[in-house]
Amino acid sequence: MKKVTASILALLVSACSENSNVTTSKPTSVDTVNSSIKELSPLGQKPPDLTPKPFAPGLVSTNGFETQAAFAPNMREFYYLGQAPGEKSKRYVVRYEDGVWRKSVMEFTSGVFISTDGNTMHAGGEYRERTHTGWSDKKKMGAPFDEIPIMVLTASNAETYFFDERTEIGTIRTSRLVDGVREAPEALGENINTGKYTAHPFIAPDESYLIFDSEREGGYGDNDLYISFRQQDASWGPAINMGKDINTEYGDSHGSVTPDGNYFFFSSRKLGEGVTESDLSIFWVDAQIIENLRDENK
């Protein structure tokens, strides 16, 4: 199976690097979106069934490059990375404010994960804290995390970290918070860290499952999305390919579940004919697919 092309890797790496001169995350431009929408369905979109669909066509999913979907716990903030043809990548946020969805451009491009309490924005090996005016300046995590080239960090309700490395192979590691003390990072076992490339973890809030993408034998093409369920002995079960409805012959990555547990989001170059390396879109599907996979693999 063909490795993810160098150009895509370069684009993702570039997208995860912040401008060193940025000192604030205040939005720089605002557009009003779907002002008549009152309910808090994700961006007012019609929910999908068990067949993945592009998320918010024309607004989020376009003919450009979109990836790294992330919601705040209150479901009133949606973050993603986008890049229109011929332009530089930008970090967008769509917020629900005063009955209106507003789309803004943030002044940084790192991939983000919002903590389950909504107060911390993790961005690789750095983080921001929520303030009464928005997000603070970026802060360092400290040793030993500063020495690890973290690309994506995700955290559970118990503040257990799961994160990868910005390397050619990638390794997913974990670090628990025990009695207020952060444990040294530890690599997960071979059920997770197997194959040519493993990255972009997402941990369920209760740590009952871990989603990630990996290029390994038995997949559909480039990197596929996999899920591993926590076993009764607290170990991680075999990596389960999330199937042909999710994965394609192209690269499929950045899986996550919305804080309300209702929807599974991921990035894919679906729709084959005419697709180019820059055509990466955000898809969503009913999260029931996770329970179906759990039941099928008991």
N, C-alpha and C positions, 0 to 999 in steps of 0.2 A: 504493500500500500504506500502510496506516495505521501511523503512528508509535507506538512504545511509549508507552502512556498516561502522563500526568504523574504519576498516583498511584503507578505501579510504579517510575518513575524516582525519585520522592521517597523511596519505601521503600528502594530500593537505596542511594541516597545516604545516607539516615539510618543504614542498617545498616553503612555503611563508616566512620562517624564514631565515634570512641572517646570515652568519658567522660574528661574531662581530669583527674578525681580518681583514676583507677585507677593503682595503682603496682605491681600484681602480677598474674600470670596463674595463681595457684594455683586449682585447681578449688574450686567452692563447694558442689557437691552431687554425690553419687555414687549410681548405681543399678547393680546387677549384672545383666548381660545374657547369656543363653545360657551358663550356667556349665558345662554339660557338654561344650562344644565344645573340642576339642583342636587341630584343624588351624587354620592361619592363612589360610583363605579369608576374603575380606573380610566381617568380622562374622559369619562362619559361614554366609553365604548361599549358596544353590545358584547356581553361575555361570550367566549368561545365554548364549543363543546369539546369532544375528545379528538378533534382534528385541529392541528395547529394552524393558526392564522396570523398574518402580519399584524403587528400591534399599531393601532392608530395610523392607518395608511394616509400618506400625504402630510401628516404632521410629524410623526416619529419615523415610521418606515417609509423610505423614499427610494429613489434610484441611486442613492449614494451609499454611505458606509455608516451603519448604526450598530452599537453593541453596548455591553456593560450596563444592562438595566438594573435599577435599584430603587426601591420604594422606602420611604420613611414609615415607621410603624403606624402612624395615623392615616396612612394612605392618601395624604394631602400633598405629598411631594414625590415627584418621580424624576430620577436622574438618569441620564444616559449620555454616551459619547457619540457624536455624529460628525460626519465629514462629507460635505457636498463636493461633487467633482471639481477639481481644480482649486480647492480651498484647503486651509489647514483644519485639523480636527478641533472640535469645540466641545466643552462640557455643558450640557443643557440641564435645566431644571424646569419642570412644569408644576406650578403650585396652585392649589385651590384656595382662593382668597376672596372674601366678600361675595361668595356665590359665583365666582368667575375663575376659570382655569387660565393662568398666565404663564407664558413661556419666556424664560430668561436665559441669557448666556452667562456662564460663570467664568471667572478669571483664572481657572486652572483646568487641567485635562486629566488628572489622575483618575483611575477607576475607583469607585467609592462603594462602601458598605455602611449603612446606618445601623448603629447598635440597636438592640431590641428595646431599650428604654428611650430611644430617639435622641439621646444627648451627645453621642459621639459619632463623628464621621471618620471612618478609617479610610485611608488612601495609601495603599501599599504599606510601607514601613513608617508612615507618619499618620497623624490624626489631627482633627479639629474638634473643638468643643462648642456646643450650641450656647449662644449668648442671647440676650434680649434683643439684639440688633441683627442676628444672623449667625454666621459661623466665625469662630476665632481664626487667627493666623495659624498656619500649620505648626505642629509641634513634633519633636522627635520622641520615639518610643523608648529610647535608651537601650543599653546593653541587655542581652546580646542581639536584639533585633536590628540595631543599627548596622550590624556587620552582615546581615542577611539581605540579599537583593529581593525583597518581597514585592510581588506583583499584585496579588489579591489576598486580602485578609478578611475573614468572616468570623463572627463570634456568636456563641450560643447565649441563652438566658443566664447561664452560670458563668459567663464571660470566659469560656474556654475558647482559645484562638485556634483556628485552622487556616493555614496559609501556604502559599506556594513560593517558588523562587523563579526569578527572571533568568533562566538558563536554558540551554539547548535541550536538556532532558526534563528538568523540573522535578521537584520533590515536594510532596505535601507533608507538612509537619503540624504538630499540635502543641499547645502549651496551656496547662490548666492554672486557674487561680485558686490557691488553697490557703485558707485563713489569711487572705489578703496578700499572699506572697505569690508572685508569678513563677511557675516552674520553668526549668530550662526546656527549650523546644526539643521535641522528639519526633523522628520520622515515623510515619505510619507504616504498617507492614506491607508485604508483597501483594496482598489483595488490592491495595490501592496503588502503591508505587511500583507498577509493572509496565513494561513496554517502552516505546521510544520517547514518549512525551506525556507528561501528566501535569495538569495545572488547573487553575480557576476553581477552587473549592467553594462549596456552599454548604454550611452546616444547618440542619434543622434546629430551631430554637430549643427543642428538648433533647437534641443530640440523638434522635432516633434514626436518622439517616444522613448520609453525606453524598452530595452530588458533585461531580467533577467531570472534566473532559480529558481524554487520553487517546493516544494513537497506539494501538496494540493489535495483536492477532485476533481475527474473528470479527473485526469491525466492518463498517460499510464503506470506508474510504479513508479520508484524512482522520483528524481527531474526531471521535464520537463522544456523546454524552453518556455517562455511566452513573449508577446509583448503588450505594452499599448500605445495607441496613444493619443497625446495631443488634448484636446477638444477645441472648440471655446472659452469657458470661462476660458481657461488656466488650467483646472483641468485635471487629468489623467483618461482616460477611463478605462473600465473593462479590466482585464488581459485576453488576448486571447491566448489560447494554440496554439503553432505554428504547431501543426498537426502531423499526423502519419508518414509523410515523414521525419520529423526532430526528433521527440521524439520516444523513445522505452520503453520497460519494464525495461531497465537499466537506470543508471544515465546519463542525458544529460545536459550539462552546458557550461559556458564560451562563450556565444554568443557575436559576434561582427561583425561589418560591416567595410569593407576596406575603407580607406579614400577617394577613388575615387567613393564610393557608389555602386560599381558593384557586390560585392560578400559578402555573409554571411558566416562567419566561426563559428564553434562550436566544442565542444568536446563530444564524444559519445563512448559507448561500443557496437556499432552495430555489426551485423553479427553473433549474438547469439551463434550458436553451437561452442563449444570449447572455448568461450570467458571466460577469468578469470578476477578477480578484477583488475589486473594490466594492462589489455588490453584496454587502453583508447587512442583513436586516434583523430586527428584533421580532420574534414570534412569541405567541402565548397560546396556552391550551389549558383546559380544565385540569386542576391538580389531582383529580381522581385517578389520573394515569399512574400516580405514585402508589396509591393504594392497590390498584390493579396489579402493578408489578410486585408489590409485597405479597399479595394473595397468590400470585402465580408461582412465586419462588419460596413458599413455605416448605 
